[in-house]
Amino acid sequence: MESAVIMTMKFTCIGKGHGAPCLPATKEDWEKLRQEPWLAQMCARIEKGDDELKHRLPVWTPHCAEFKDNHRAIADAVKPLNRLMLDFDEKGHTDEIFEKLKDGKIEELKMTLLLVEESVRRGTHVLVELPDGMTPETAQLLMKEVTGFEPDKQVKGVDRCIYMVPEDHTKYVNPKLFEPEISPLTPFGRDDNPLSVIPSVVEGSQEISPCAALSRDDTSMMFKGIPYSSIVAEWWRRNGGEPAEGERNVKLHKLAVNLRAICDNKKEVLMQVMPRFGLSDVELKSVVDSACKEEPKGISKVMQGIIDALGLGINPDEIEDAEAVAEETGVKVNVKALPIGLKESLVGVPVSMHMPVLCGVMPICAAYADQVTVEYCDGNTHRLGLMSIIRGEQASNKSVVKNAVDIWKHQLDEEDALARKREEEWKERKKGRKANEKAPEDPHVLIRVVPVTVSCSTLLKRFKNAQGHTLYSFGEELDTLRKTNGAGSWSSKYDIYRLSFDYGEWGQDYNSDAAESGVVNVAYNWTMLGTNGAMRKCFKSDNIENGLSSRVLVAEMPDSSFSKMPKFGKRSAEDEARIQEAVTRLRSFSGLVDTPRLRKAIEAWVEEKRVEAAKDIDHVKDIYRKRAAVIGFRCGVIFHLLSGKDKESKACLDFALMMAEYCLKQQIKAFGEALESQFVDAHDECIRYGSNHSIFDQLSPAFTMDDLRALKRGFCSEAGLRKIISRWYRDKWIEKIDKTHWRKLGN
């Protein structure tokens, strides 16, 4: 009995922000928070235009009373509620909407009105309790009819949250709000039969049948995880839109012919997923019967393109671009599988620029997760050090990366602005003091975002005041960095950058108060943009072997020569809020994060690349594969943290391997030729860079040193050839027949 009382009292969950843990809350918790003066002040500032402050508002979950481990996610919903929050974005209509709902129309819909309030931006929140069997999609459609305003269709998941508003924003509260009935079914009371829970609804003067309602937005009927409703909607877009009067049956027949290939040619499935446009069951069955009589031909090219695009979460118009990018780079980004923050980073970004944007935001993501340590495949403990260079010719739209990074570093910029103000005030006091007056005490402020041109002395000072956090820099022009750092300074920066990858120790010691002295562990991530020429000047043949090139995640912008102007979209306020939620989530993690599945996947990948490099005698690939694996692993850790899952998902492993593969190819493409020339000049092992065939595979089952020497065309030294043979023998790829002959073993 006692547990039942507690369950009744805790009617929602409250979090300090989007990404913060959501703790079960009582009526008293909820009301007390809404009476806080600081909440009213925050909302007043937001209303006056301080939009960025909105992301700092506390949130509450109207659709769930408890989550496992206080983690707001669908999979972790412990006590889902049969309720729906309707979020109307149109400003200034709260009183009008409330009056319409008070007229008794809400009771006619068999819903119970629980709450009406004005949102922080003067929109309207309406919380209702749904009757058994009614889906959120149906409820949203009905409420649109009643109020005349369309609610946000995205606010329906059991994990969705709403920004908290002050008490005076409330127009109506039903006592039942604080007495939730925990749904024994799946969230929002759905059962296993989607058709049994969707009543007929009215839209205008036409009645929409259960099947038509299902085809609008219900996600329980899917093909490879894609709602049939999305497939149908894209089909109409590609085929001249929904049928007009006089062409309905013809267009529906064509749609059915194409849909049956992804419905196993089953009429009963087609009857469920086909839109009706006023057709009765008998009329629709006639269309379906006719379509299924034709000889099955498999999935059409158009339908396959729709499925590929929707499966990747990209604009279907860009599916050919995605294939071209995959052909060129060897990777294909599955936007749909990306976690919070990364997915929103790609909103409005052309497919050809997805990888540069992802590579650009990875270092700032890792900088936010700076309290995390992970165990790598070799047993060593790592922090998440990452550095990226996004290269491309002039006017190649590298600014698309900057736009994404700017959103990600917003929280750091806000905090640094306050810290810099304190530091400037201290400098003014120090400057204005009298001759015999004691200098004010240094505030030792934490400033995490530093310019890439920062001096080594100032950088050391920032490290000393970092309080264990990672510093971050973003540079729009790599050439500026090169020009503003002389040979000595640039060499010092090389040391700092290399050490930052492994959280190494660095310092300097001067016998002067004018320069900073000390020894620190370097935690420094950065993202830089630059032209190919600037990068070649920074990584010359005489320093390519110093190890920095293998520690950098390089991404190349698409070739824009003679190409059409790309089209960019805009991120919504919700997209930007989700990125801020991702930032908060990354900052909330600390300590050792165990990722055994990720370690296993990366270990297998790096071994696969070792075998490839050994067969090709490719020293360049052998060098770069090792740290490409580390970089891919760290990117996978970021994905895992953002996903919020207990164990690494398959999508996480796929992402890590994709990043490792892309990193390796881009490093070889950018630096391989210069590094190879160093090996040749040093008379080291001979490398045939860019070879399309394995040297090992070209050898006959039994071979001699002369055979190997002939394949290497005289470029390899005798010592290099003997080293190759020795490695193959050690790895049990070959056995010795006699003094001059060798035999392959099972390869």
KENUGU-485529 format. One record per atom (N, C-alpha, C): x, y, z. Coordinates in steps of 0.05 Angstrom, whole numbers, plus 5000, padded with zeros to 4 digits. Example, Ala and Ser with C-alpha at 12.3 -4.5 7.8 and 13.67 -1.06 7.14 Angstrom:
2
526448865156;524649105156;526449345156;525749555142;527349795143;525850015157;
# end
This chain:
747
501749765000;500050005000;501750255000;503950245015;505750475017;506950534990;507850324975;509050374949;507150494930;504550414932;502450534914;502150824919;502350904945;502051194951;504451354940;506851234943;509151374932;508951394902;508051184888;507851194859;505851404851;503651444866;501651644859;502751924863;504451964883;505452234889;507452314868;509052134857;511052214838;509852184810;509152424799;507552424775;509252504750;511752584754;513452664732;516352644740;518152714722;521052734728;521953014721;523853104736;524953374732;527953364729;528953504709;531853524704;532753814704;535253854711;536354124711;536754244683;536654074664;537054154636;536453924618;536753974591;536153764571;537653504576;540253524581;541853284583;542253184611;541153334631;541653254659;539853014667;540652874687;538852654697;536152754704;534052594698;531252674705;530352504729;529952644751;529252504776;526252514781;525152294791;522252284797;521552514816;519252644811;518552884827;515652864836;515052994858;512353014869;511153274862;508553304869;507153554865;508653784879;509553734903;510953944918;513554034904;515053834892;517453904877;516854074853;514753994839;513954134815;513054424821;511354444841;510354714847;512454894859;514254784875;516354944887;518255064866;518854894846;520654984825;519355214808;516755184803;515355384787;515055654802;515455644829;515255894845;517956024849;520155914838;522756024843;523056294828;523956504841;524356764828;526256754805;528456594807;530356584786;529256464760;527256284763;525956174739;524356384725;522956544740;521456764728;523256964714;525557014726;527557204715;528657094689;529356834688;530356714664;528356724641;525856664647;523756664627;523256954616;523557144634;523157424625;525457504606;527857414612;530157484594;529857344567;528857094568;528356944543;526257084526;524157184538;522057314524;523057574511;525057694523;526157944512;528257894490;528757644484;530557584462;533057424468;533457354494;535857204501;535256904497;535056824471;534156554464;536056334474;538656394474;540556194482;540156104511;538956274527;538456214556;536455994559;534755954538;532655754540;533855474546;536155424534;537355154538;538155094566;538255304583;538955264611;536555224629;534155244618;531755204634;531554914644;530354874668;529754604677;527554484660;527454224659;525354084643;523853894660;521453814651;519953604664;518753424642;518153174650;517152974631;514252914635;512453014619;509552974623;508652694616;510352544601;509552274591;510652044607;512252094628;513451884643;514051964671;513551794691;513951864719;516551754730;517951584715;520551484724;522051354701;524751394701;526451274682;528651114696;529550894684;531650734696;534150904698;535450904721;537851054726;537551344720;535051444721;534451724716;535251814689;535551624670;536451694643;534051714624;533551954614;531252014598;531551894570;530451654566;530551524540;528151334539;527251284514;524951104510;525550834523;527950724518;528550454527;528650444558;529050674571;529250664600;526750764615;524550784600;522050874613;520950654631;520950714657;519950514677;516950554682;516050804683;513250854689;512051044668;511550934644;510351104623;507451174631;506551414622;503851504628;502251524603;499651464605;497951474582;497051764577;498951944574;498452224571;499852334546;498952574538;500252694514;500352994519;502753104516;503153394517;502953504488;501153694484;500853824458;502154094459;504154134443;505754384443;504954544418;503554774423;502754954401;504755184399;506155204377;508255414374;507155694369;504755714357;503655984352;503456144377;504456384377;504656554401;501956704406;501356734431;499156904439;496356794437;496156534435;493456414431;492656234454;494056254477;493456064499;490656104509;489756344514;486956394523;484956284503;485456334478;483556244457;483355944456;485655804458;485655514458;484255404483;484755534506;483455444531;480455464529;479455694518;476555734516;475355514498;476655444477;475555234459;475454964473;477354914489;477454654504;475454654527;474754884538;472854894560;469954854551;469454874525;466754854514;465654574515;467154384525;466154104527;467153934504;468454054485;469353894462;471453694470;473053754490;475053564498;473853314510;471553344524;470153114534;469052944512;468153074490;467052924467;469152744455;471652824457;473852664447;474752454466;473452444490;474052254511;476852284523;477952524520;480452594533;479952744559;481752734577;481552884602;483653104602;482753354605;484553584605;485953604632;488553604632;490153604657;491553874662;492454004641;494054244645;493854424620;493654684624;493954874603;495755094613;497955154599;499855354607;501055494583;502055734588;503355884567;506355814568;507455744545;510255664544;512055914548;514655864550;516556084555;516656284532;515956194508;515956374485;513056454477;511256424496;508456504492;506856334473;507856084470;506255884456;504355754477;503455514472;501555394490;502155094494;502155014520;502354734527;499654634537;498754414525;496254284534;496853994540;496453914565;496853634572;494253494576;493853264563;491353114565;491952824572;489952694584;490152404589;488652274566;489852084553;488651954530;486851724539;484651684525;483051444530;484451194520;483650964531;484850714522;484550684492;486750604479;486650554450;487250784432;487351024443;487951254426;490951304424;491951344400;494751394395;495351694396;497851764401;498552054401;497952184374;498452034352;497952154325;495052224322;493252044331;490452094328;489652334346;490652334370;490052554388;490952824377;493352834365;494253084353;492453174331;491552984315;489753054292;487153164303;486053034323;483553124335;483753404347;485953444361;486353704375;486653934354;487853864332;488054064310;485254154301;483453954299;480654014290;479254184311;479654124336;478254264358;479254554361;481954584362;483154844368;483555024344;483954904321;484555054297;487555104295;489154994313;492055034312;493354754311;495654734297;496954484294;499154444315;499054234331;501154194351;503654074338;505854104352;508453994343;508253694343;508553574319;508253284317;510453124331;512753254336;515053114348;514753074378;513053234391;512753204420;510652984426;511652734425;509752514430;511152274443;513852264441;515252034453;515152034483;515351794494;515151774523;517451914537;519651954522;522052094534;522052394529;520052504516;520152784510;519852954536;521053184535;520953364559;519853634550;519053794570;517954054566;519454254584;520054494574;521354694591;519454774613;520554804637;519054894660;518555194657;516055284665;515355564664;514355654692;514455914698;513556004724;510555954729;509755964754;507055904762;504956084749;505756334744;503756524732;503256474703;504556284691;504056204663;501756004662;500955904685;498955684685;496055804682;494555684664;491755764660;489755564673;490655314675;488855104686;490454864695;489754774719;491054524729;488854344741;488754104731;486853904741;488253744763;486953704787;488253544808;489153274799;487853164777;488652904767;491552904756;492553144750;495253164740;497253024759;496653054785;498552954806;497852664815;495952544801;495152264808;495252094783;497652044773;497951894748;497251594751;496151494729;495751204727;497951094709;499550924721;501850814705;500750624685;501450664659;500450494638;501650214639;499950004640;501049734640;501949644612;501249804592;501849734564;504449874556;504949864530;507150014519;506450304521;508450494518;507850774521;505550864504;503751014517;501351124505;499250904500;499550674513;497450474512;497150324486;499250304470;498950154445;499049854451;497549704436;497849414438;499249314413;499249054409;500848944386;499448974360;496849044359;495449074334;494849374329;496349494312;496049784308;493349864298;491949684283;489349754272;487149754293;487649604315;485449574335;485349814353;487349984353;487350214372;486850484359;486450484332;486150744318;483250774309;481750944322;478950994314;478851164290;476551174277;476151364255;476151644265;477451824250;477452104258;476452274236;475852524241;474752704221;476652914214;477052954188;478753164177;477153314156;476253554162;474553694144;471853554143;470953494119;468353354116;468753064109;471352974107;471852694099;472452524124;471352284124;472052094145;474551944136;476451914155;478951774149;478751504163;479151294149;478951024160;481350954177;481250744192;483650664208;486150634191;485950514167;488350474151;489550734142;487750924135;488751184127;490151324150;489051304174;490251434197;492951304203;493151044199;495650904204;497751004185;497051044159;499051114139;500151394143;498851554161;499851834164;502451844180;502551724204;504851764220;505551534239;504051314237;504551094256;507050954248;508750894268;511350774262;511450474270;509150364277;509250074284;509149894260;508550004236;508649854211;511049964196;513149794193;515549894182;516749694163;518549784145;520149624128;523049704134;524649514145;527449564152;527649814170;525749844189;525850064208;524850324197;523750324172;522650564160;519650554159;518250744170;515250734170;514250734141;512350564135;511150564108;510050834102;509050984122;507951244117;510051434105;512551404114;514751574103;515451494075;515351234070;515851134043;513751234023;511251214032;508951304015;509151604010;509851764030;510052054027;512152124007;514451984009;516652043990;515951953962;514451733960;513551643934;511851853920;509951973935;508252183924;510052423915;511952493931;513652723924;515152673898;515952423894;517552363870;515752313845;513252283849;511452203827;509152403824;509852653826;507852863819;505852923841;506352843865;504552913887;502252713890;500552763911;498252593915;496252623892;494752413886;492952413863;490752623864;490352753842;488152943839;485652803830;483452943829;480952823820;481252713792;480452463787;480652353761;483052173756;485052183774;487452013771;487951843795;486051843814;486451703839;487051413836;485351273821;485650973819;488150903804;488851063784;491250993768;493751023785;493951253800;496251293817;496451103840;494151033852;494150843874;495050563864;494150493840;494950233828;497950223824;499150443814;502050453809;503550443836;502450583856;503750563883;503650283894;501350153891;501049873902;502949683888;503249713861;505149543846;507949563857;508749813864;511449853875;511749783904;509549823920;509649753948;509649453954;508449303936;508149013942;510848883944;512948993930;515648873932;516748883960;515849083976;516849104003;514649024023;512648894013;510548784031;510248484026;512348354015;512348074009;509947993991;509048183975;506848133956;504348043971;504048123996;501748044013;499548254012;497248164004;495048354001;494148474028;494248304049;493348404075;495148624085;497748604079;499648814088;499149074071;498749044045;498149274028;495649414037;493649264045;491149384054;491549554079;493549484094;494149644118;495749894113;497649884093;499450104089;498650294067;496850204050;495950374027;494250604037;494750854027;492851074032;490251034017;488051154025;485451094012;484351323996;484551564005;483451793991;480451753985;479051664005;476151634003;475151363993;477051183986;476150913976;475050743999;473050593993;472050404012;473850164013;473349984033;474949744034;474749574009;472349553998;471949403973;473449523950;473349793947;474749923925;477749893928;478849933952;481649903956;482549613951;480949423959;481649143955;481849083925;480149203909;480149163880;482749273869;483749503878;486249613869;488549433877;488549333901;490649163911;490748893896;488348773891;488148523877;489348553849;488648783836;489648823809;492748853808;493849003828;496649043830;498148783835;497048613851;498448363858;498148143837;496548183816;496247993795;498648003776;499948233774;502248263757;504548103767;506348023748;508647863755;510548023773;511347923796;513248073813;515948113799;516948363801;519448433788;521648523807;521148493833;523048583852;522648883858;524448993875;524149273882;525049453859;523449643852;524049813830;526350003838;527750123818;529950303823;529150543839;526750653833;525750883848;525150813877;523850583881;523250503908;525750433924;527750313911;530250253924;531650513933;531550713915;532750963922;531451093946;528751073947;527351193970;528151043996;528250783995;528950624019;531850684028;533650694008;536450754015;536751024028;535351224017;535551494028;534351514056;531851414059;530551424085;531951254105;533151034096;534650864115;537151004126;538351184110;540751334118;539951594132;537351664130;536451914142;537352154127;537552134100;538352364084;536152434065;536452674053;534552754032;534652564009;532352454000;532452253978;533652373953;533652633949;534852753926;537952723926;539052663950;541952643952;542952363953;541352163946;542251893948;544451833928;544351963904;546551923885;549052053895;548852283908;551252413919;552452233941;550652103957;551651933978;553251693966;552151583944;553551363931;556251453920;556351693908;558751793897;560851843919;559951953942;561751993964;562851733975;561051533977;561951263986;563951143967;563551183941;565351073922;568151203924;568151463930;570651613931;572151573958;570651573980;571951564006;571751294020;570051124010;569750854022;567950844047;566651074054;564851084077;562151204069;560151124083;557451224079;556251284107;555651534112;554651624138;551651554140;551051394161;548251334167;547251544187;546051754176;545151974193;543051884213;541351704203;539151604220;540151474245;542451344243;543551194266;545151364285;545651614278;547351784295;545951854321;547351894343;546151974368;545552264369;544352354391;543652634395;546152804392;545853034380;548153214376;549453174350;550452934344;551752884319;549652894296;547352784301;545252784281;544453074274;544053234294;543253514290;545453684277;547953594281;550153734269;550053724238;548753514228;548653474199;546053584187;544353704203;541853824192;542554054173;541554044149;541954244129;544654234115;546254024121;548953994109;548753794086;549753874062;549753694039;551253434046;550353214034;551452954040;554452944035;555453084014;558253084008;559953214030;558753354048;560253494069;559753374097;558353144098;557753024124;560252944139;562152814126;564552734140;566252964149;566753174133;568153404144;566853524169;564253544169;562853654192;563153474217;562853214213;563153034235;566053044246;567953044228;570753054237;571353324251;570053534242;570453794254;569353824282;567153684288;565953714315;567053504334;568353294325;569353094343;571253204365;573153374358;574953474380;573453634401;571453794394;570053944414;568253764431;567153554418;565653354433;567453224454;569853144445;571753014463;572653204486;572853464479;573653654500;571553674522;569053654515;566953664535;566953414553;567753184541;567852934557;570652894569;571853114579;574553104588;574952984615;572852914629;573152774655;572952474652;572852384627;572552094621;575251974614;575751734624;578051574615;576951304605;578451194586;577650934574;580050754571;579550494572;581750304568;581850224539;584150254527;584450184499;585149884496;585349794471;585749514465;588249404477;590349574479;592949484490;593049484520;590949564533;590849564562;591549834574;592550024559;593150284569;590650454572;590750644591;588450824596;588851084580;586751154566;586851394549;584851604559;585451864553;583552074553;582852134524;580752294520;579752334493;581052574479;583552544472;584952744457;584452714427;583552924414;583052924385;583753184372;584853174348;585453414332;584553364304;583353564292;582353534264;583253764247;583853694222;584353894201;582453844178;580854044171;578954024149;580254174126;580954034105;582354164083;580654184058;581154394042;579754424017;580754674004;580254693978;581154923964;579555173972;580355403962;578855653968;575955623959;574155743975;571355753969;570155473967;571155283983;570155013983;568054964005;566955184016;564855174037;565755044063;568255094070;569254994096;567755124119;566455354114;564955494135;562655324146;561855114131;559654944141;560554804167;563154754169;564354624193;564254834216;565055074210;565055284230;562255324242;560255324225;557555364235;556755154255;557554914250;556854694269;558454714295;561054774292;562754794315;561855034333;561055254321;560155484337;557855414355;556055244346;553755164363;554854984386;556654804379;557654624399;559254774422;560754984415;562355104435;560955334449;558355364445;556855584457;557155594487;556855364500;557055364530;559855444539;561855354526;564555434533;564955734529;563955834507;564256124501;562956294523;560556204531;559156354552;560756354578;561756134586;563256114611;565856264609;567156244586;569756394582;569356694582;567056784572;566557074571;566557184600;565357044618;565357134646;568157124658;569556904651;572256874662;574157094651;573957154626;575657364614;574957634625;572457684632;571657934644;573057964671;573057744687;574457754713;577357804709;578557674689;581457714685;582057994676;580358114659;580858384650;580558584674;578658534691;578258704714;580758694732;581858454736;584258414752;586558564739;586858554713;589058694699;588758994703;586259094702;585859384705;586559474733;585759314753;586459374781;589459364785;590759174773;593659144775;595059384762;594059464739;595259684724;594859954738;592459984751;591860244764;592660264793;594060074804;594860094832;597060294836;597260394859;599360584866;602060444868;604260604868;606960494868;607560314892;606560404915;607160244939;604860054947;602960034930;600659864936;601159584926;600259394943;600559114936;598859034912;600058874894;598558794870;596258614878;593958634865;591658464871;592358174864;591157994878;591757704874;590657604848;592257454834;591457344808;589057154812;586857204798;584457034802;584756744791;586756694775;587256424763;584656324750;583556474732;581056394719;581356164700;579256014698;579155784679;578155894652;579855894632;579055964605;579755734586;577755614574;578255364559;578455394529;577255604518;577455654489;579655854484;581855774471;584055954466;584455974436;585456204426;586056224397;588256044389;588255954364;590455774355;593155914354;593056174354;595556334353;596656404381;595456284401;596256334429;599256284432;600556444448;603456404453;603856164471;606156044470;606755814488;606555894517;607356134524;607356224552;604456254562;602756374546;599956404554;598556134554;599255964535;598055704535;598855544560;601355574569;602155434593;600555544617;600055804617;598455914639;595655804639;594455784615;591755664613;591655374622;593855224616;593954954625;594154934655;595655114667;596055114696;593455174711;591655334698;589055404710;586755234701;587355024686;585254864672;583554694691;584554654715;583054494735;582354214724;584154104709;583753834698;582053814673;581354044662;579654054638;581354074613;580154004590;581454024564;580954294552;583154414541;582854664526;582054604497;580954804484;580054764456;580655014440;581354964415;581855184396;580455124369;579455334357;578355304330;579755514312;580955424290;582355604272;581155604245;580355834235;579055844208;581155834186;583655914191;585655914170;588255784181;588855554171;591255414178;593755574170;593455724148;595755884139;596456114159;594356214173;594856424193;596556304216;595856064224;597455934245;600355904236;600755814212;603455774202;605056034201;603756254192;605156504189;605756634216;603956604236;604356734261;606056574280;606856334273;608656174289;611256144273;613356274283;615956244270;616955964273;619255914262;620355644263;620555524291;621555694309;621855594337;619255544350;617455744347;614755714360;613255484348;613455464321;611955254308;612954984317;615554964320;616754714330;615654654358;615454854375;614454814402;611554724401;609954854383;607154774380;606954484371;608754404353;608754124345;608953934369;610854004387;611153844411;608653844428;607454074432;604954094448;602753924436;602353954410;600253804397;600653504399;603153414394;603653134396;603053024425;603953184444;603553094472;600653094480;599053274468;596253294476;594753044468;595652914448;594252664439;594252454460;596452444475;596852234496;596852344524;595952604528;595952724554;598752724566;600652794549;603452784558;604253034574;606753024584;607753244601;609453434585;608953694590;610453904576;610754144594;612854294590;613254544606;615654704596;616054924609;618355094603;619255234629;621655314630;622755434654;624355684647;623355914656;624756164650;625456304676;627756434677;628656584700;627656874698;625056894695;623857164692;620857144699;619857354712;616957354719;615357424694;616557524673;615157614650;614057374634;615357144636;614556914621;613556694641;611656544632;610556334648;612356094649;612655984673;614355744676;612655524690;613355274686;611955054699;611854814681;610954594693;610554344679;607754254682;606454174660;603554094661;603153844644;600953714648;599953514629;598253654609;598753594584;597453734562;594853604554;592653754558;589953664548;588953884530;589253844504;588754064485;587753944459;585153994453;583953914427;583554154409;583654104383;583154324365;582054234338;580754424325;579754384297;580754614281;581954554258;582954764240;582054724212;581454944199;580754944170;583055054154;583454954130;585655054114;585654954086;587155084069;587354994041;589454774040;589354634018;591254414014;594154524014;594454764002;597154884001;598254944029;596455054046;597255124073;598054874088;596654654084;597254414098;599954294089;600454314063;603054214053;605354374065;604954634069;607054804081;607454734110;605354654124;605554584153;606854304157;606254124138;607253854141;609053804117;611553894120;613453854098;614853584101;616353514081;617753254081;619753234103;620753464113;622853444134;621653404162;619053444165;617853404191;615553204191;615153074168;612852894166;613052654184;615552584192;615952354209;615852414239;615252664246;615352724275;612852624290;610952504277;608752374291;606152534292;606252794285;603752944287;601752864266;602752804242;600952744219;599252494225;600252304240;598752064246;596752114269;597052334283;595352394306;592952574298;592952664273;590952854264;588752714247;586252774253;584052684238;583652874215;584252794191;584052964167;581452904152;580153114143;577753084126;578053274103;577153184080;577353334055;574653434046;574453694041;571953794029;571653694001;569153663991;568753563964;569853763943;570753663921;571853833899;569554003888;569954263889;567754443880;568354563852;570354453838;571054553812;568754523793;567854743781;565754753761;563154623770;562754603796;560254483806;558154693812;555654603813;553454783820;553654863849;552455093854;552455193882;550854993900;552154913922;550754723940;548454873955;546454723963;544254833978;544454744007;544454944025;544654894054;541854954067;541254784087;538854834102;539554964129;537555024145;537955154170;537154964193;538654984214;537854824238;535654984253;533754834263;531654964279;532555014307;531055164322;531655204350;531754944365;529954754357;529954494370;532554334364;533554364340;536054234332;538354334350;538454604353;540554724369;540254644398;537754624407;537354544435;538254254439;537954094420;538853814422;541853794423;543253974409;546153984410;547054074438;545654264449;546254354477;545754124497;543653974491;543053734508;545353534506;546353504482;548653314478;551053414493;551553674493;553853794508;553553734537;551153784548;550653734576;551053444583;550253264565;550552984570;553552904571;555153004552;557952944552;559353044577;558553274586;559753394610;559053254636;556953094635;555952964659;557452704665;559052604646;560452344650;563252394663;564052214679;566652224692;567651944699;570251914702;571351664711;571751474687;572351224693;572951024673;570450924660;570250944634;567950834619;568950584605;567750364611;568650104600;567150044573;568749994552;567549944526;568849684514;568149454525;569449204515;568749134486;566249184478;565449124450;566949304431;567349544438;568749734421;571649664419;572849584441;575649494441;576049254422;574249064424;574448824408;574148894378;572249074371;571849144343;574349284332;575449474347;577749624337;580249444336;580449264355;582749084354;582748914329;580348814322;580048654297;580648824273;579749074273;580249244250;583249304246;584649374267;587449444265;589149194257;588248954265;589648714257;589148664227;586648714218;586048684190;587848864173;588249114182;589949304167;592849224169;593649094191;596449004193;596948794172;595048604169;595348394149;595548514121;593748704116;593748834089;596448974084;597449114104;599949264101;602249074098;602248854112;604448654111;604448524083;602148454073;601948334046;602948514024;602248774027;603048974007;605749084012;606949004035;609449124044;609149434044;606949524055;606249804054;606849924082;609250044084;610050154109;608350394117;607450554097;605750784103;603150704116;601850504105;599350414117;599950294145;602150154148;602750034174;603150254195;604350474188;604750694207;602050824214;600450894194;598051044200;595750884211;595750614206;593550454216;593350454247;595650484260;595650454289;594250684303;594850934295;593451154308;590751214296;590351124271;587651144259;585750974276;586750754286;585050584303;584450724329;586450854341;585951004365;583951224361;584251374339;582351594333;579551484329;579251264314;576651144310;575451044336;577150934353;576250844380;575151074396;576551294397;575651524413;573151644402;572851654376;570351744364;568051554371;568651304372;566551104381;565751154410;567651224427;567051284455;565151524457;565651724441;563851964441;561051884432;560851724411;558251624402;556851474424;558351304438;557151144460;556151314482;557651524490;556751704511;554251854503;554151944478;551852084469;549351914466;549851654460;547551474456;546051424482;547551444505;546251394531;545651104537;546750924521;546250644526;548250514545;547450304558;549250164577;551550034563;550949914540;553049774525;553249894497;555549864485;556049974458;554149834438;552649994424;550749884404;552249814378;550949664360;552149604334;552649864319;550850054321;551250314308;553750444318;554250424343;556750544355;559250404343;559250144341;561550004330;561850074301;559650084286;559850154258;561050434254;560250614272;561150894270;564250904276;565050764296;567950764303;569650654280;568750434269;570150314246;570150494222;567950624217;567750814195;569751044198;569851154223;571751374228;574651284226;575251044235;577950934233;578750894204;576950784188;577450734160;577850994145;576051194150;576251454137;578851594145;579451584170;581951714180;584451594167;584551334165;586851204152;587151284123;584951284108;585051344080;585851644076;584751814092;585352104089;588152164097;589252034118;592052074126;593951984104;593351754093;595051654071;594951834047;592551924041;592152104018;593552374022;593452474046;594652744052;597652724056;598552524071;601352514079;602952284069;601652094056;603051844049;605351884030;605052054010;607152083990;609652214003;609152414020;611452544034;612852344053;611252184067;612451994086;613951774071;612851694048;614151484032;616851574022;616951824014;619451934004;621651924025;620851964050;622751954072;623851674076;622051474072;622951194075;624951134053;624351224029;626151164006;628751294010;628651554018;631151704022;632851574043;631551454063;633051334085;633851044079;633250954054;633850684046;632650474065;630250544074;628850354092;627350154074;625450014086;623849824071;622649964047;622549834025;621449964001;618449954002;617250183997;614350203998;613250273970;611550113960;610150193935;607550313943;607550573947;605150713957;602950713935;600550643943;598250653925;597950403909;599450193915;599249943900;596449823902;595549723878;592849613878;592849313883;595249183883;595348893887;597348823909;596748623923;598548533944;601048393933;603348483942;605848363934;605848073942;604948013966;604947743976;603147563958;600847663951;599047503934;600047453906;601847633896;602847603869;605047393868;606247323890;608247113891;607046843886;608546663873;607546393869;607646233895;606246003897;606245853923;609045803933;610945753916;613745723924;615345943909;617046083924;618446303911;621246333923;622846493910;625546553919;625846853925;628046923936;628647213941;628647363915;629647233893;629747363867;626847433857;624947253863;622147313855;621147563869;621747583895;620947813910;622348063901;624948033895;626548263886;625448363859;624648183842;623548263816;620948423818;619248333837;616748483842;617248763853;619348783869;620049043880;621649213860;622249103837;623549243815;626049393823;627549273841;630149383848;630149623866;627849703876;627649933893;628349873922;628149623929;628449543957;631349463962;632349533985;635049453993;635049164001;637349034001;637548754010;636648724039;637448914055;636648904083;633648924086;632449084069;629549114070;628148864062;629148724041;627948474032;628148254053;630448244066;630848044087;628948094111;628448354116;626648424138;623748334132;623048374106;620348284097;620047984101;621947834091;621847544093;621747464122;623347594139;623347524167;620647574180;619347784173;616747844185;614647644176;614647574150;612747374140;613147104154;615747034158;616346784171;615446784200;615847004214;615047034242;612047014245;610547124225;607647124226;606446864215;608246674209;607446404199;605846424173;606646604156;605546624129;607046444109;609646394116;611346244099;612946044115;614045844101;616045664113;618345634094;620645554105;623045534089;623245254077;623745244051;624044984037;626944904038;628645084028;631545044029;632845314031;635345334025;636845574029;635845814013;634745753990;633845983972;630845983967;629345773976;626545753969;624745773994;622345903990;620345924011;617645834001;615845754019;613245654011;611145804027;608945894014;606646024028;605145814045;604145904068;602545724085;599645824087;597845704072;595045764075;594246054070;595646194053;595046474047;594546504017;
# end
